[in-house]
C-alpha cells in the first residue's frame, strides 16, 4: 500500500510538471514563462524524490510480487533480468493503466486561464496535504513533504494571484477564468476521494486525512474565488478513476511524448 501511495504522489507531480513544462517558451510574458517553468521543475524534482523512494520499495519485493505489480511488458522484462529498477524506469516504462495520478493533472492546458485554475486547485490541496504528510510516521515521505511544502507555499501564492488578476480583470479574462473553473471543477472531487490505499496509509499513521483537508481546501478556494468575483460551481458530478488506473485519453498523449525516446531507444544514456 505504501508503494501505491508513493507512486501516486510521484505520478501527480510528474504529469502536472509535464503539463506546465509545455508552456516553456509560450508564456504570455517572459517573467511568467520563467516562473511557470521553474514551477514545473519543482514538481519534477518532487517526482524524482518520490520515484526514487518508490523504486527502493519495489526492489525489496519478491520476484513474484514484482511481476504482478505492473502490467507493462517493458518493465516486466527489465524486472526478470534481475536488474534493480530506478526512478527513470518508473517514469518511462510504465503504461498508462499503471499510472495513479488524479485526472485533474492530465487535463490539457487549453489556455492560460485553464492552466492557472488547474494549478490553483492542486496547489491549495498540496498546501494542506503536505502540511499533514510531514507529520506522518514514514520518515522519508515526511522529509519529502517538509521540503516540498516550502515550494508549495510559493506555488499557491502565485496561482492565487493569477486567479485574482484574471477573475477581477477585464470582461474577457473574467469570462475565461470562469469557464476554466466551471470545466475543471468536476475533477477536484477525486482529490478527496479516499480509496483503500488512502485509508490504509491513514490507519497506519503515514498518510494525510483527506476528510480533514477538504473543508480547509474549500475555505481557501472559496475565499480566493469570491475575491476574484468568480462563482464557485455547485452540484457538479465529480469524475474519478485516476487513482485506480482509469484515465482520460489525455494521459496517453502525454506519455506518448514523455516516454518516446526511452521506448524507441531502450537504455539510452546521455
N, C-alpha and C positions, 0 to 999 in steps of 0.2 A: 504493500500500500504506500509506503514512504517513497518508493521509486516512482510510482504513478504520480504522486503529489509533486515530487521534484521535477519530473518531466513536464507536467502541465505548466508549472511556473516558468520553466525554461521555454516551452513552446509559445506561451503567451508573449514572452519578451522577444523571442526570435521573429515571430510573424509580424508583430507590430513594428519592431525595429526595421524589418524589410520594407513594410509599407511606408514608414516615414522616410526611409532611405530613398524611396522612389522620387522624393521631392528634391533631391540633391541637384542643384543646377537649375531648378524650375521654381524656386520660391518667388513670392510676389515682390520681395525686395531682398537685397543681398544680406542684410543683417538677419532677417528671419530665415533665409535659406541656410545660413550658417548655424543659427540657433536650432533649427529643426534637425539638421544633420548631426549636430552634437547630441541632441536628444536620442536620435536613432542609435548612435554609438553607445550611449548609456544603456539602452535596452539590450543591445548586442553584448555588451560587457557583462551584464547580469545574466544573460542567456548562457554565455560561456561558463561562468562560475557554476551555474546550476547544472549544465550538461556534464561538467567535469565531475560533480558530485554524483549525478545520476549514473555516469559510466562506472564510477567506483562501486556503486551499489550493484549494478548489473554484473560486473565482473566477478562478484562474490557469489553469484547464483550457481547452481549446479548446471551442467551442460543440458540436461533435460529441460530444466526451467527456462534456460536461455532460449532454447529452440521454440518454446511455447509462447514466449513473451511477445515477440514481434512477428508479423506476417510477411515482412519484406524479404524476398529471396536474396537480395544483395547482402542484407545484414545477417541473415541466417547462414549464408555461405561463409561470411567472414568469421562468424562465431564457431563454425565447425572446423575451421582451420586451426583453432586453438589460440588465435591472436586476441589479446585483450583490446576491447574497443575503447575509443576515446570520444571526446565531445564532438569532433568533426563527423564521426560515423553516425552519431545520433541525429545530427542536423541534416546530413546529406544522404544517408542511406535508408531512412525510414520512408515508407509510403504514406499517403495521405491519411489512411484509416488508422495508422499508428500514432498520429498526432492527437494531442489532447487540448489544444488551445481553445478558448471560448470563441464563439462565432463572431463576436464583435471585432476581434483582432484582424480577421481576414477580409473584412468589408473594404471595398475599393475606396481610394481617396476621393474620386469624383471631382471635388473642388476644394478650395481652402476651408470652407465652412465645414464640410464633412470631415476633413482631417482634424480640424480643431475640436469638433463635437466628440469624435471618437476618442481622441486623446484626453479630453476633459473628463469624460465618463470613466475612463480607465485610470487616469491619474488620481481622481478623487477616491476611487476604490483602492488603489495601491497605497494611498496615504494611510488609510485606516487598516488595510490588510497587513502590510508590512510592519506597521506600528504594533500590531498584535503578534505577528510572527517572530519578531525579535525577542519576545519573552518566552518563546517555546522551549521545550526541553532538548530539541536537537541542536547541538552547538554549531554545526556547520550552517544549517538553514538560518539560525538566529544571527550568525555573523554576517551572512549574505544580506539578510533583511536589514540589519543595522546600517551596513554600508549603503545599500540601495536607498534607504529612506532619505539620506542626505540629498541624493539626486532627485528623488520623487517630490520633495518639498519644492524644489525649483520647477519641476515639470508642471506641477499643479498650479503654481503661481502664474507661470507662462500661459498655460491653456485657459485659465480663468480670465486672465486679462484680455485674451483674444475673444472669448465669449462675450465679454462686456463691450469690447471695441466693435465687434460686428453686430451684436444684437441691438445695441443702442447707438448705431451709426447712421448710415444712410438707409433710405427705404429699401434699396436693393440688397445691401448687406444684411439688414434685418430679415428680409424675405428668405434669403439663402440660409441664414443661420437657423431660422425657424423650421425650414424644410429639412435641414440636416438633423436637427434634434428630433423631429417627428419621425423620420425614417429610421434612425439608428436606435431609438428608444426601445424597440422590440427586442434588441439584442442585449440590453442591460440586465434583464432578469436572470440570465444564466450566471452572471457573476455571483449571485447569492443563492443559487440552487445547489444544495449540498447533496452530492452523490455519496456512494459508500466510502470512497476514498476520503472525502472531506470529513465524514462522520467518524471514521476510524482515526484519522490524524487528530481530531479534536478530542476524542476519547483518550488518546494516549498523551495528551498534553503537548502535542507538537504543532498542530495546525491552528489557524485562526478561526474564531467563531463568526460565521457568516451572518447568523441571526443578530448578533450584537453589532456587526458592522453596518448592516443595511440601514437602520434608522439614522445613523451618523452620516452615511453617504447621502441619503435622501435629504437630510437637513442642509448639507453643504451644497449639493447640486441645486436644490430648490432656491436657496438663498442667492446663488450666483445667477441663475436663470431669471429670477424675479428682478434683480438689479439690472439685468441686461434687457428687460422688457420682453423676454421670451416665455411663451406659455409652456408649462410642463405638461406633456401628454398624460392622459388618464384612460383607464380601462383598455389597455393595449394588450393583445395576446403576445406573450413572451416566447420567443424562439429559444430552443436549446438543443443540445446534442453534441456540441463540440467536445465537451468533457469526456464523452464516451466514444469519440472517434467518428461521429456523424457530422459531416461538414458541408458547406456550400461549395459550389463549383469554383468559387474564388480561390480556395486553398490550392486546388490543382494547378491553377495558373501561376500562383506564387511559387510552388515547388518546382514547376517546370523550368522556371527561370533560376531559382535559387540553387537547385541541385544539378543543373545541366552539365557543368564542367566535370564534376566528380563522377557523374553517371557515365558521361561519354569517355572519360579518361580515368578509369579507376586507379586509385592510389597515387594520382599525380601530386607532386610536391613542388613548391616554388619558394 
